[in-house]
Amino acid sequence: MLIQQLLVDNAFRHPDKIAFNWVEHEKRMTFTEAVQAMERTAGYLHHLGIRKGERVTIFAHNGLDYVYTMFGCFRLGAIAALVNVKFADALDYYLQDHTPSALVYTHDMRDVVLKAVNTLEKKPVLVCIDEKQDGAESLPELMAANFTPPPDPGDENAIAHLSYTSGTTGLSKGACLAHEPTMRATNCIAERLRLSHRDVSLGPTALSSSFHLVANLMPPLHRGMTVNIMSTWSQESGYEALEKNEVTYFASNATLLTDILAESRKRGRPPKSLRLGLSGGGSVPLVLKKAWRDELKLPLVESYGQSELGGFVGLGLPELLPDDHLAPVGRPLPDKNVRIFDEKGAEVPPGELGEICLAGGFMVGYWNRPEQTAQTLRDGFLHTGDAGTMSVNGLVTMRGRFSELITVAGKTWFPRDIEELLTEQQGVREAAVIGFPDAELGQRPVAFYTGESDLDAETLKKAMSPRTSYNLSVLIIRHLDSFPMTPTGKIAKADLKAAQLR
């Protein structure tokens, strides 16, 4: 099945229902209007010379124009290559990587775009979303021209989406996601979350991330839901958007879910229609899950996935779970065959640590990276690079990336263990633990946290020590005003480490 078929089917079943709502601008689009915008986009792209398999870079802020541009690429058979505007300084890297035939951008990115495009041997056609600019086509004028698109290529095995990895540990790679496995995966997600046509979603994360595609866009569209998107976020405006739009399903990340918890405490109740939150892009502190359960009386469902999947490895249930079920992410989705392997490729017994691997729907490969593709996709499985366990009941627990584990005086430390303990301490909002070279220990663990700046490090370590086997006397604890973040809401540990080493 093709991704664009979601809009076509919904327009056939309930043509006048609101498909998308751009919260800040109160701009709404019915399913019928969404199909029309998708067709016009495919038409103008074809008019500009874009053909099946060619890349169209979308470098823009969240908005309705972003959504229908992306679906127009799917409809034409072009590949939507999505680059977050936060990566403006590295735009030349992304363009050189996937060599687009067209680049769609917002007016405030003009100088960045022109500088990056000048590094390319073959220049793409430029399309400005929101105003007329010299050297670029005008999106409103192109849409008004109503060019006729060619027939749908109808190739469900074609690459639809170039999903760039978050870059937490190095340069981003473009994961090639095809139509059919992404459709299958997101339908399974909708089923696991028990979404229905009566639900309403809100996703404030960047549309450029694969998480937004597989959490806030496609699962709701599988059920004919109204999808709300936001361009800017604050704790107060986020709560108001949930309240005003009667959102039942909030697809976000741990940082923004913490904001909603804080605003709900301030107002004495959660948003009136909300029935569940979904977190992705990074691990969720147990203290946050417990607060949603115990204070808001709402389930906070944790997802675990990667850009390489077009879906999730595992996903919890939209239920208020007991403490012993909060640490695991949940069971694998039905479209994934998840296994835990040792370093020799043998499956480990339940409860033992190994690498999380899976067969089933995943990327075609990394764009123009055959060696890295072969390394990640071997023996019929995608190797995630993540350390984890699976219980006898099939619950997956992700302990962290192998590349982020710390060896302290010969003992392996899992950063997430310390991060969980630290976020449970009063006054700590977020935490990240990183290993730095140390002549005595091999690596010195350093815990960074945001929150109250005057917390005493020794008091924090004394509170955590009874609950861990790690020797916390060697741990350094430092306060930061904020963390560098990836577009999906992960703490960008590579950037954090580099900043500390400068």
C-alpha positions in Angstrom: 0.0 0.0 0.0 1.2 3.5 -0.8 1.5 6.2 1.9 -0.5 8.8 -0.1 -3.4 6.3 -0.2 -4.1 7.3 3.4 -5.4 10.7 2.2 -7.2 9.3 -0.8 -9.1 6.7 1.3 -10.0 9.2 4.0 -11.3 11.7 1.4 -13.5 9.0 0.0 -14.9 7.9 3.4 -15.4 11.3 5.1 -14.5 14.1 2.6 -15.4 17.0 4.8 -13.7 16.0 8.0 -10.7 18.1 9.1 -7.5 16.2 8.2 -4.9 18.7 9.4 -5.0 21.8 11.7 -2.0 24.2 11.9 -2.5 25.2 15.5 -0.9 28.7 15.7 -2.5 29.9 12.5 -5.8 28.1 12.9 -5.5 26.9 9.3 -7.5 23.8 8.7 -7.7 21.4 5.7 -10.3 18.7 5.1 -9.3 15.4 3.6 -10.7 16.5 0.3 -8.6 19.6 0.3 -5.6 17.6 1.4 -5.9 15.3 -1.6 -6.3 18.4 -3.9 -3.2 20.0 -2.4 -1.2 16.8 -2.8 -2.2 16.5 -6.4 -1.3 20.1 -7.2 2.0 19.6 -5.5 2.7 16.5 -7.6 1.6 18.5 -10.6 3.9 21.4 -10.1 6.9 19.2 -9.2 6.4 17.3 -12.4 6.1 20.6 -14.3 9.5 21.6 -12.8 11.0 18.4 -14.2 11.0 16.2 -11.1 10.6 12.5 -11.8 10.3 9.3 -9.9 13.2 8.5 -7.6 14.6 12.1 -7.6 15.1 13.8 -4.3 13.1 16.8 -3.1 14.6 18.5 -0.1 12.1 20.1 2.3 13.9 22.6 4.5 11.1 24.4 6.4 9.3 25.0 9.6 6.3 22.9 10.6 3.1 23.9 8.7 0.4 22.7 6.4 2.5 23.5 3.4 5.2 21.2 4.7 2.7 18.3 5.0 1.1 18.6 1.6 4.6 19.1 0.0 5.7 15.8 1.6 2.6 14.0 0.4 3.0 15.5 -3.0 6.5 13.9 -3.3 5.0 10.5 -2.2 2.3 10.9 -4.9 4.8 11.7 -7.7 7.1 8.9 -6.7 9.9 11.4 -5.7 11.8 10.9 -2.5 11.1 13.4 0.3 14.4 14.3 1.9 13.6 16.1 5.1 16.2 18.3 6.7 15.5 20.1 10.0 16.0 23.9 10.0 18.0 23.5 13.2 20.7 22.0 11.0 21.1 25.1 8.9 24.9 25.2 9.5 25.2 21.7 8.0 22.7 22.1 5.1 25.5 21.8 2.5 26.4 18.4 4.0 22.8 17.1 3.5 22.5 18.5 0.0 25.8 17.0 -1.1 24.7 13.7 0.4 21.4 13.3 -1.5 21.8 15.7 -4.4 18.2 17.0 -4.7 16.5 18.0 -7.9 14.4 20.5 -6.0 14.6 22.3 -2.7 11.5 23.7 -1.0 12.3 26.2 1.8 10.8 29.0 3.9 11.8 32.6 3.1 13.8 33.2 6.3 16.2 30.4 5.2 17.1 32.1 1.9 20.7 33.0 2.7 21.4 29.6 4.2 19.9 27.9 1.2 21.8 30.0 -1.4 25.1 29.4 0.4 24.6 25.6 0.6 23.3 25.3 -3.0 26.5 27.1 -4.3 28.5 24.1 -3.1 26.6 21.8 -5.5 27.8 20.9 -9.0 24.2 20.6 -10.2 21.9 23.2 -8.7 18.3 22.2 -7.7 15.2 24.1 -8.6 14.4 26.4 -5.6 10.8 26.8 -4.4 10.0 29.4 -1.7 7.0 28.4 0.4 5.8 31.7 1.7 6.8 34.6 -0.5 8.1 35.5 -4.0 11.9 35.7 -4.1 14.4 36.2 -6.9 15.9 33.0 -8.2 13.2 30.8 -6.7 9.7 29.7 -7.8 6.8 30.8 -5.7 4.9 28.0 -4.0 1.5 29.9 -3.9 1.8 30.7 -7.7 2.7 27.1 -8.5 -0.2 25.7 -6.5 -2.6 28.3 -8.2 -1.5 27.1 -11.6 -3.0 23.7 -10.9 -0.7 21.6 -13.1 -1.9 18.2 -13.9 0.2 15.4 -12.3 1.2 12.3 -14.1 -0.4 8.9 -13.2 0.6 7.5 -9.8 3.6 5.2 -10.3 2.0 2.8 -7.9 5.3 1.3 -6.6 4.9 0.4 -3.0 8.5 -0.9 -2.9 9.9 2.5 -3.9 11.7 4.7 -1.5 9.3 7.4 -0.2 11.2 9.1 2.5 14.9 9.8 3.2 15.0 9.8 7.0 18.1 11.2 8.5 19.4 9.6 11.7 19.4 11.9 14.7 23.2 12.3 14.8 23.5 11.8 18.5 26.9 10.0 18.1 28.1 11.2 14.7 27.2 12.4 11.2 23.6 11.8 10.1 23.0 9.1 7.6 20.0 9.0 5.3 17.8 5.9 5.9 15.8 4.9 2.9 12.2 4.1 3.9 9.9 2.4 1.4 6.1 2.8 1.2 4.8 -0.6 2.1 6.8 -1.5 5.2 6.2 2.0 6.6 2.5 1.6 6.0 2.4 -1.8 7.7 4.5 -0.6 10.6 2.3 2.5 11.3 -0.9 0.5 11.1 0.5 -1.8 13.8 1.3 1.3 15.9 -2.3 2.6 15.5 -3.6 -0.8 16.6 -1.3 -1.1 19.6 -2.3 2.4 20.8 -6.0 1.6 20.2 -6.5 4.7 18.2 -9.9 5.3 16.6 -11.6 7.9 14.3 -12.9 9.6 17.4 -9.3 10.4 18.6 -7.5 13.7 17.8 -3.7 13.9 17.7 -1.2 16.7 18.4 2.5 16.5 17.5 4.7 19.5 18.2 8.0 17.8 17.2 9.7 18.6 13.9 8.0 17.2 10.8 11.5 16.5 9.5 11.9 13.6 12.0 10.9 10.0 11.2 9.3 10.0 14.7 6.7 12.6 13.6 5.9 10.6 10.5 5.4 7.3 12.3 3.8 8.8 15.5 1.7 11.9 14.8 1.0 11.6 11.1 0.5 8.1 9.8 -1.0 6.1 12.7 -3.8 8.7 13.1 -4.4 8.8 9.3 -4.8 5.1 9.3 -7.8 5.7 11.6 -9.2 8.8 9.9 -8.3 11.1 12.8 -7.7 14.9 12.8 -4.0 15.7 13.1 -2.8 18.9 14.8 0.7 20.3 14.1 2.6 23.1 15.8 5.4 25.4 14.7 6.5 26.7 18.1 6.2 25.3 21.6 6.0 26.6 25.1 4.8 24.9 28.2 1.7 27.2 28.4 0.9 27.3 24.6 1.3 23.5 24.4 -1.2 22.9 27.2 -3.6 25.4 25.6 -3.3 23.6 22.2 -4.2 20.3 23.8 -7.1 21.8 25.6 -8.6 24.0 22.8 -8.3 21.3 20.1 -9.7 18.6 22.4 -6.6 16.4 21.8 -6.8 12.9 23.0 -3.5 11.6 21.8 -0.3 13.6 22.4 2.8 12.3 20.4 5.9 14.0 21.8 9.1 13.5 23.7 10.1 13.4 27.3 11.0 17.1 27.5 7.6 18.3 26.3 5.7 15.6 28.3 7.5 17.1 31.3 6.2 20.5 30.3 2.6 19.2 30.2 3.1 17.6 33.6 4.3 20.8 35.1 1.5 22.9 33.5 -1.1 20.4 34.7 0.2 20.7 38.2 0.1 24.5 37.9 -3.6 24.3 36.7 -4.7 21.5 38.9 -5.7 19.1 36.2 -4.5 17.6 32.8 -6.0 18.9 29.5 -9.6 17.8 29.6 -9.8 15.5 26.6 -6.3 13.9 26.8 -6.3 10.1 27.2 -2.6 9.2 26.5 0.8 10.5 25.8 3.4 8.9 23.6 7.1 9.6 23.9 9.7 8.9 21.3 13.2 10.0 20.3 14.8 9.0 23.5 14.4 7.2 26.8 11.7 8.3 29.3 12.7 8.6 33.0 10.6 6.3 35.2 9.8 9.2 37.5 8.0 10.9 34.5 6.0 7.8 33.7 5.0 7.5 37.4 4.0 11.1 37.6 1.7 10.8 34.6 0.2 7.7 36.0 -0.2 8.8 39.6 -0.9 12.5 39.3 -2.5 12.9 35.9 -4.1 9.4 35.9 -3.0 9.0 32.3 -0.7 6.5 30.6 2.6 7.7 29.2 3.5 5.1 26.5 7.1 4.9 25.7 8.2 4.0 22.1 11.5 2.6 21.1 12.6 3.0 17.5 15.2 4.3 15.1 15.2 6.3 11.9 16.1 3.1 10.1 12.7 1.5 10.8 9.9 3.6 9.7 8.2 2.3 12.8 9.1 1.0 16.3 10.9 -1.9 17.7 8.7 -2.0 20.8 5.8 -0.1 22.2 3.9 -0.1 25.4 0.2 -0.3 26.0 -2.1 2.7 26.6 -2.8 1.5 30.2 -2.0 2.5 33.7 0.8 0.0 34.4 2.2 -1.3 37.7 5.7 -0.3 38.7 7.3 -3.6 37.5 6.0 -3.0 34.0 7.2 0.6 33.7 10.9 0.1 33.0 10.5 -2.1 29.8 9.5 -0.3 26.7 6.9 -3.0 25.9 6.5 -5.8 23.5 7.7 -5.8 19.9 5.1 -4.7 17.2 3.5 -7.5 15.2 5.4 -6.5 12.0 8.8 -7.0 13.7 10.7 -10.1 14.7 12.8 -8.9 17.6 15.7 -10.9 19.0 18.6 -10.3 21.4 21.9 -11.5 20.1 25.4 -11.8 21.6 28.6 -10.6 19.8 28.7 -13.9 17.9 25.2 -13.6 16.5 23.7 -16.2 18.8 20.4 -15.5 20.6 20.8 -15.0 24.4 18.4 -16.5 27.0 15.6 -14.3 28.4 16.8 -11.6 30.7 20.4 -11.6 29.5 22.0 -8.6 27.9 22.8 -8.4 24.2 22.3 -6.4 21.0 18.7 -5.7 20.0 18.2 -6.9 16.4 15.1 -7.4 14.3 13.8 -8.8 11.1 10.7 -7.5 9.3 10.1 -4.1 8.0 13.0 -1.8 8.0 15.0 0.5 5.7 16.1 -0.4 2.2 19.6 0.8 3.3 21.5 4.0 3.9 21.6 6.4 1.0 24.9 6.0 -0.9 26.5 4.1 2.0 26.8 0.4 0.9 29.4 -0.5 3.5 27.5 0.9 6.4 24.3 -0.6 5.0 26.0 -4.0 4.9 27.2 -3.6 8.4 23.8 -2.7 9.8 21.8 -5.1 7.7 23.5 -8.5 8.0 22.3 -12.1 8.3 18.7 -11.0 7.5 18.5 -8.7 10.6 18.9 -5.0 11.3 21.4 -4.6 14.1 20.4 -1.6 16.2 23.6 -1.1 18.1 21.5 -0.9 21.2 22.1 -3.0 24.4 18.9 -4.5 25.8 17.1 -7.5 27.2 13.9 -9.4 26.5 11.9 -10.9 29.4 10.3 -14.4 29.4 7.1 -12.5 28.7 8.5 -10.8 25.6 9.0 -7.3 27.1 11.9 -5.4 25.6 14.1 -3.2 27.8 16.6 -0.9 26.1 19.7 -0.2 28.3 21.5 2.2 26.0 23.7 2.3 22.9 26.8 0.2 23.1 28.8 3.1 21.8 27.7 5.1 24.9 28.6 2.5 27.5 31.4 3.6 29.9 34.2 1.4 31.2 35.3 2.6 34.7 38.2 0.8 36.3 37.3 -2.3 34.3 33.6 -2.2 35.1 30.9 -1.4 32.5 28.6 1.5 33.4 25.2 1.9 31.7 24.6 5.7 31.6 20.8 5.2 31.7 21.1 3.6 35.1 22.6 6.8 36.6 20.4 9.1 34.6 17.3 7.4 35.9 18.5 7.7 39.5 19.5 11.3 39.1 16.2 12.4 37.6 14.4 10.9 40.6 16.2 13.4 42.9 14.3 16.6 43.8 15.4 19.6 41.7 16.7 17.5 38.8 14.9 17.9 35.5 17.0 16.0 32.9 20.3 14.1 33.1 23.0 12.8 30.8 26.0 10.7 31.7 29.1 10.7 29.5 32.5 9.0 29.9 35.7 11.1 29.5 39.3 9.8 29.1 40.9 9.4 32.5 44.5 8.1 33.1 43.5 6.4 36.4 40.1 4.9 35.6 40.2 4.5 31.8 37.1 6.6 31.6 35.7 9.1 34.1 31.9 9.2 34.4 30.5 12.7 34.4 26.8 13.3 35.0 25.3 16.5 33.7 21.8 17.7 34.8 19.4 20.6 34.3 17.2 21.9 37.0 18.1 23.7 40.3 21.7 24.9 40.0 22.6 24.8 43.7 22.2 21.1 44.4 25.1 19.5 46.3 26.8 16.7 44.3 27.8 14.7 47.4 24.3 14.8 48.7 23.0 13.6 45.4 25.5 10.7 45.3 24.7 9.7 48.8 21.0 9.5 47.9 21.7 7.3 44.8 24.4 5.0 46.2 22.2 2.5 48.0 20.3 1.8 44.8 23.3 1.0 42.5 26.3 -1.2 42.5 28.4 1.4 40.8 31.1 3.2 42.8 29.7 6.7 42.8 32.7 8.2 44.5 34.3 8.5 41.1 31.3 10.2 39.5 31.5 13.9 38.8 28.1 15.8 38.7 27.8 19.1 37.0 24.9 21.5 36.4 24.0 22.9 32.9 21.4 25.5 32.0 20.3 23.4 29.1 21.3 20.5 26.9 22.0 20.4 23.2 19.1 18.5 21.7 18.4 16.6 18.5 15.2 17.4 16.6 13.5 14.4 18.0 14.1 15.5 21.6 17.1 13.4 22.5 20.0 14.9 24.4 22.8 15.2 21.7 25.5 13.5 23.7 28.1 13.9 20.9 27.6 17.6 20.9 27.6 17.8 24.7 30.9 15.9 24.9 32.5 17.9 22.2 31.5 21.2 23.9 33.0 20.0 27.2 36.3 19.0 25.5 36.7 22.3 23.8 
